[in-house]
Amino acid sequence: MPTDTSARSAVVLFRDPTRGDTYKAALQEDHDIIESIAVLEHQNLLTCSDISNIVNEHLFGREFAAMIFTSQNAIHALNEAVNQWINEKTNSHGEVLKTDEIKVYRRARWKKLLDLPVFVVGQATGSACLSLLFEGRSRNSCDIRGEKTGKASALLPELLEFCNACNVLDNEQPRLLFFCGDQRRDTLPTGIAESHKAELVEITSYTTVSRDPQKVKHELLDTIDRITSIMNSIRCSSDSLQPPTNCNPLEGEHGTDVATIWMVLFSPSGARVVVPILDEISNQGDFVQALPHTSYKVVSRIAAIGNTTASELVGLGIDEQSIAKANEPNERGICNALACR
């Protein structure tokens, strides 16, 4: 928790709080309060039959050369479907399976795909891949590539280099297995198609739907109330606080102290949910109100995980200059963006 009495701050992360708290852990040193509100829901589209077909295609058809994941959601969807397939008690014909034998057999077959190189976008996606798909394996035993990339356009050259090597070794185009969402961007499919260096097999693994905006609005208002209440208690106990940690804290007008609430967006689809809600309770996402019983003014500001989300915010009417944009699509990027605005 920071220690400046004149510049308090809170952060609202518009992301699923059940997906871990790595952002909260990274932010809590520089901000008083960290809250999370889910604005999107991801529904798994993969079935046991899909997993069976993928495994059979790899083992008995034209094998795949690598797997690709550009989001953690695809990894979660695949992991859930694989576990359901391994633990399936009846087959598609309704016949009862010998569970223990089938588990061993299917797990062994699935592990054949895990011997493939796995390309990911970013360290968070790589970590999710390691903890879910490669459960029990050490990082050194897994061929995970692309963790230093932050976006699909940065991963593309690495993929094409891999395809070149495959063409030289096998004298044929490699098949790449791409697990993606229903709103995936065209960067990789278009880049790979135009290169003529590989065949991309897309598996739409999940769909993204918006939560009820009224529920999100209700949760946001409750969160703001909770934040202002905590700010008030911090103000009342300010004698125990120490000097500031933020590199450029806002100063209130005429000596009024400022409490900033950062609204952090992680995707264009999330931005499309949140901005209209902010418009309802503020003026284009920037509201100022008095904090009861203190000299604080509460100001909201907006941050984006990267260029795509920031561009969506601009398209929704948010002033580009007012957006704190992370230079890296990860915890460190968000921390730096908030600290220096």
Secondary structure, 3 states (H helix, E strand, C coil): CCCCCCEEEEEEEECCHHHCCHHHHHHCCCCCEEEECCCEEEEECCCHHHHHHHHHHHHHCCCCCEEEECCHHHHHHHHHHHHHHHCCCECCCCCECCHHHHHHHHHHHHHHHCCCCEEECCHHHHHHHHHHHCCCCCHHHCCEECCCCCCHHHHHHHHHHHHHHHHHHHCCCCEEEEEEECCCCCHHHHHHHHHCCCEEEEEEEEEEEECCHHHHHHHHHHHHHHHHHHHHHHHHCHHHCCCCCCCCCCCCHHHCCEEEEEEEECCHHHHHHHHHHHHHHCCCCCCEEECCCCCCEEEEEEEECCHHHHHHHHHCCCCHHHEEECCCCCHHHHHHHHHCC
